[in-house]
Amino acid sequence: MYGQSADHYQRIACHYDDNWAHSPAYVQWMNHQIAQHLAVTPGDRVADIGAGTGLFLRSLAARTSATTPILCLDPCEAMLAQLPPDPRLQPVHANAEDLANGSLQLPYEKFDAILLKEVVHHVPDIPATVRGLADRLAPEGRLLVITLPRNLEYPLFDAALQRFASRQPHPEAIATAMRNAGLSVEETRHQFTVRVDAAYYRELVRRRWMSVLDTFSDAELAAGLEQMRRDHRGEQQLTFNDRFVFLLGRRI
């Protein structure tokens, strides 16, 4: 994570979990999806890259123990400071590249499961980093990359949707990098229907809850919020699909 993205997470760390306060069902659903895809069992050596506050580690933590804790990697110390005091979660101040290049002193040499949830777009060199992560997998180890499609259905203003699409890596390019690293890859797509109060959603945008929103000036963001008000005039609740691409790589 670099520059503007690092500043973004440092700024929102103390209220990061509040971004999902309107939808505890989504948090539960995503936790379930992660657990189902990675199929972690007691004793597995697990790393979550971009673990943040641990919000999406609840189901995985339930399948692990303090003797083999989940390594929670994040380059933002303020995010790691929000991790719950759980012996099954071990904070590690590091990023994806640090794990990939083997520069870290960790309790595990190899991993049975590595998770990257909505993190890969912050990685400058995806092929090199994916190759390094694949090399850290034990036999039958799993690498799960969860990412968003480039074209979102979010009720954002047009400029934000366009900028997100231009910066988001294509899922097929990520899958190709995983295959080139010697992994078999299974792609599945899931969606969650979001229902959120329109005023609350605009407040999330005003607080720049997505990192792409930090690339807009105050004036640009204000104009975008005004467009959202016009586009959804009279709507008290917004309903849209949050779509995800799950790329599960396995060490062959």
C-alpha positions as CSV (number, residue, x, y, z in Angstrom):
1,M,0.0,0.0,0.0
2,Y,1.5,3.3,-1.0
3,G,1.0,7.1,-0.7
4,Q,-2.6,8.1,-0.9
5,S,-3.9,4.7,-0.1
6,A,-1.8,4.5,3.1
7,D,-3.1,7.9,4.2
8,H,-6.6,6.8,3.5
9,Y,-6.5,3.8,5.8
10,Q,-4.7,5.7,8.5
11,R,-7.5,8.2,8.5
12,I,-10.4,5.8,8.5
13,A,-9.0,3.2,10.9
14,C,-10.8,4.3,14.0
15,H,-14.2,4.1,12.4
16,Y,-13.5,1.5,9.7
17,D,-16.0,-1.1,11.1
18,D,-18.7,1.6,11.3
19,N,-18.8,1.5,7.5
20,W,-20.7,-1.8,7.7
21,A,-22.8,-0.9,10.7
22,H,-25.8,-0.6,8.4
23,S,-25.5,-4.2,7.2
24,P,-24.4,-6.8,9.8
25,A,-25.9,-9.4,7.4
26,Y,-23.3,-8.5,4.8
27,V,-20.5,-8.9,7.3
28,Q,-21.9,-12.3,8.3
29,W,-22.4,-13.3,4.7
30,M,-18.8,-12.4,3.6
31,N,-17.3,-14.1,6.6
32,H,-19.2,-17.3,5.7
33,Q,-18.1,-17.1,2.0
34,I,-14.4,-16.7,3.1
35,A,-14.6,-19.7,5.4
36,Q,-16.4,-21.8,2.8
37,H,-13.8,-21.1,0.1
38,L,-10.7,-21.5,2.2
39,A,-11.9,-24.5,4.1
40,V,-9.5,-23.9,7.0
41,T,-9.2,-26.7,9.6
42,P,-7.6,-26.6,13.0
43,G,-3.8,-26.5,12.7
44,D,-3.7,-24.8,9.3
45,R,-1.2,-22.0,9.0
46,V,-3.2,-18.9,7.7
47,A,-2.2,-15.4,6.7
48,D,-4.7,-12.6,5.9
49,I,-3.0,-9.8,3.9
50,G,-4.8,-6.5,4.5
51,A,-6.5,-7.9,7.6
52,G,-7.2,-4.5,8.9
53,T,-9.5,-4.6,12.0
54,G,-10.2,-8.3,11.6
55,L,-13.8,-7.7,10.7
56,F,-13.8,-10.4,8.0
57,L,-11.8,-13.0,10.0
58,R,-14.5,-14.0,12.4
59,S,-15.4,-17.3,10.7
60,L,-11.8,-18.2,10.1
61,A,-10.8,-17.4,13.7
62,A,-13.5,-19.8,14.8
63,R,-11.7,-22.6,13.0
64,T,-8.3,-21.9,14.4
65,S,-6.6,-21.9,17.8
66,A,-4.0,-19.8,19.7
67,T,-1.4,-22.5,19.0
68,T,-1.5,-21.7,15.2
69,P,-2.9,-18.1,15.1
70,I,-3.9,-16.3,11.9
71,L,-1.1,-13.9,10.9
72,C,-2.9,-10.6,10.3
73,L,-0.8,-8.6,7.9
74,D,-1.5,-4.9,7.3
75,P,0.8,-2.0,6.4
76,C,-1.4,0.4,8.5
77,E,-0.6,0.2,12.2
78,A,-3.7,2.2,13.0
79,M,-5.8,-0.6,11.4
80,L,-4.0,-3.3,13.3
81,A,-4.5,-1.4,16.5
82,Q,-8.3,-2.1,16.1
83,L,-7.8,-5.9,16.1
84,P,-9.7,-7.5,18.9
85,P,-7.5,-8.9,21.8
86,D,-7.8,-12.5,20.5
87,P,-4.9,-14.9,20.9
88,R,-6.0,-16.5,17.6
89,L,-5.1,-13.3,15.7
90,Q,-1.5,-12.2,15.5
91,P,-0.9,-8.7,14.1
92,V,2.0,-8.3,11.6
93,H,2.9,-4.8,10.4
94,A,3.7,-5.7,6.7
95,N,2.2,-5.8,3.2
96,A,1.7,-8.4,0.5
97,E,5.2,-7.8,-1.0
98,D,6.9,-8.4,2.4
99,L,5.3,-11.8,2.6
100,A,5.9,-12.6,-1.0
101,N,9.6,-11.8,-1.0
102,G,10.3,-13.8,2.2
103,S,11.8,-10.8,4.1
104,L,9.7,-11.3,7.2
105,Q,10.6,-13.4,10.3
106,L,7.4,-15.3,10.9
107,P,6.4,-18.4,12.9
108,Y,5.5,-20.2,9.6
109,E,7.7,-20.9,6.6
110,K,4.8,-22.2,4.5
111,F,1.1,-21.5,4.6
112,D,-2.0,-23.7,4.1
113,A,-4.2,-20.6,3.3
114,I,-3.5,-17.0,2.3
115,L,-6.3,-14.5,2.0
116,L,-6.4,-11.2,0.1
117,K,-9.8,-9.6,0.3
118,E,-10.1,-6.4,-1.8
119,V,-6.4,-5.8,-1.5
120,V,-4.9,-6.8,-4.8
121,H,-5.6,-3.4,-6.4
122,H,-3.1,-1.8,-4.0
123,V,-0.3,-4.2,-5.3
124,P,2.0,-2.4,-7.8
125,D,3.3,-5.6,-9.4
126,I,0.6,-8.3,-9.3
127,P,2.4,-11.1,-11.2
128,A,5.6,-10.8,-9.1
129,T,3.7,-10.6,-5.8
130,V,1.3,-13.5,-6.7
131,R,4.3,-15.6,-7.7
132,G,6.0,-14.9,-4.4
133,L,2.8,-15.7,-2.4
134,A,2.3,-19.0,-4.4
135,D,5.9,-20.0,-3.4
136,R,4.9,-19.6,0.2
137,L,2.1,-22.1,-0.1
138,A,2.5,-25.6,1.4
139,P,1.4,-28.6,-0.8
140,E,-2.3,-28.3,-1.4
141,G,-2.2,-24.7,0.0
142,R,-4.9,-22.2,-1.1
143,L,-4.6,-18.6,-2.1
144,L,-7.9,-16.8,-2.1
145,V,-8.1,-13.4,-3.9
146,I,-11.4,-11.6,-3.5
147,T,-11.8,-8.6,-5.8
148,L,-14.5,-6.4,-7.3
149,P,-15.4,-6.3,-11.0
150,R,-14.3,-3.2,-12.8
151,N,-17.9,-2.0,-13.4
152,L,-19.6,-1.5,-10.1
153,E,-23.4,-1.2,-9.6
154,Y,-22.9,1.2,-6.7
155,P,-25.1,4.3,-6.7
156,L,-22.0,6.5,-6.8
157,F,-21.4,9.6,-8.9
158,D,-20.2,9.0,-12.5
159,A,-16.7,10.2,-12.1
160,A,-16.1,7.9,-9.1
161,L,-17.4,4.9,-11.0
162,Q,-15.2,5.7,-14.0
163,R,-12.1,6.3,-12.0
164,F,-12.6,3.1,-10.1
165,A,-12.9,1.1,-13.3
166,S,-9.8,2.7,-14.7
167,R,-7.7,1.7,-11.7
168,Q,-9.1,-1.7,-10.9
169,P,-7.1,-4.7,-12.2
170,H,-9.1,-7.1,-14.4
171,P,-10.0,-10.3,-12.6
172,E,-8.8,-12.4,-15.6
173,A,-5.4,-10.7,-15.4
174,I,-5.2,-11.7,-11.7
175,A,-6.3,-15.3,-12.5
176,T,-3.6,-15.5,-15.3
177,A,-0.9,-14.4,-12.8
178,M,-2.1,-17.1,-10.4
179,R,-1.9,-19.8,-13.1
180,N,1.5,-18.5,-14.3
181,A,2.6,-19.0,-10.7
182,G,1.8,-22.7,-10.8
183,L,-1.6,-22.6,-9.2
184,S,-4.8,-24.2,-10.4
185,V,-7.5,-21.5,-10.4
186,E,-11.3,-21.7,-9.7
187,E,-13.3,-18.6,-10.3
188,T,-16.7,-18.1,-8.7
189,R,-18.9,-14.9,-8.6
190,H,-21.1,-14.0,-5.8
191,Q,-23.3,-11.0,-5.0
192,F,-25.0,-9.5,-2.0
193,T,-28.1,-7.3,-2.3
194,V,-27.4,-4.1,-0.3
195,R,-30.3,-2.0,1.1
196,V,-29.1,1.2,2.7
197,D,-30.6,4.5,3.8
198,A,-29.9,7.0,1.0
199,A,-28.7,9.7,3.4
200,Y,-26.5,7.3,5.3
201,Y,-24.9,6.2,2.0
202,R,-24.2,9.8,1.0
203,E,-22.5,10.2,4.4
204,L,-20.3,7.2,3.7
205,V,-19.3,8.8,0.4
206,R,-18.7,12.2,2.1
207,R,-16.4,10.4,4.6
208,R,-14.6,8.8,1.6
209,W,-15.0,5.2,2.8
210,M,-13.6,3.9,-0.5
211,S,-10.0,4.6,-1.2
212,V,-10.8,5.9,-4.7
213,L,-12.9,8.7,-3.2
214,D,-9.7,10.1,-1.6
215,T,-8.5,10.9,-5.1
216,F,-11.2,13.6,-5.5
217,S,-10.8,17.2,-4.2
218,D,-13.4,18.5,-1.7
219,A,-15.0,20.5,-4.5
220,E,-15.2,17.4,-6.8
221,L,-16.6,15.3,-4.0
222,A,-19.3,17.9,-3.3
223,A,-20.2,18.0,-6.9
224,G,-20.4,14.2,-7.0
225,L,-22.7,14.2,-3.9
226,E,-25.0,16.7,-5.6
227,Q,-25.2,14.4,-8.6
228,M,-26.1,11.5,-6.3
229,R,-28.9,13.6,-4.8
230,R,-30.3,14.4,-8.2
231,D,-30.0,10.9,-9.5
232,H,-31.8,9.4,-6.5
233,R,-34.2,12.3,-5.7
234,G,-37.1,11.1,-3.6
235,E,-35.5,7.7,-2.8
236,Q,-35.3,7.0,1.0
237,Q,-33.5,3.7,0.5
238,L,-31.0,2.6,-2.1
239,T,-30.9,-1.0,-3.3
240,F,-28.1,-2.4,-5.4
241,N,-26.0,-5.6,-5.9
242,D,-22.5,-5.7,-4.4
243,R,-20.7,-8.2,-6.8
244,F,-17.5,-10.1,-6.0
245,V,-15.1,-12.3,-7.9
246,F,-13.5,-15.1,-5.8
247,L,-10.3,-16.5,-7.3
248,L,-9.2,-19.6,-5.5
249,G,-5.7,-20.8,-6.4
250,R,-4.4,-24.2,-5.2
251,R,-0.8,-25.4,-5.1
252,I,-0.6,-28.2,-7.7
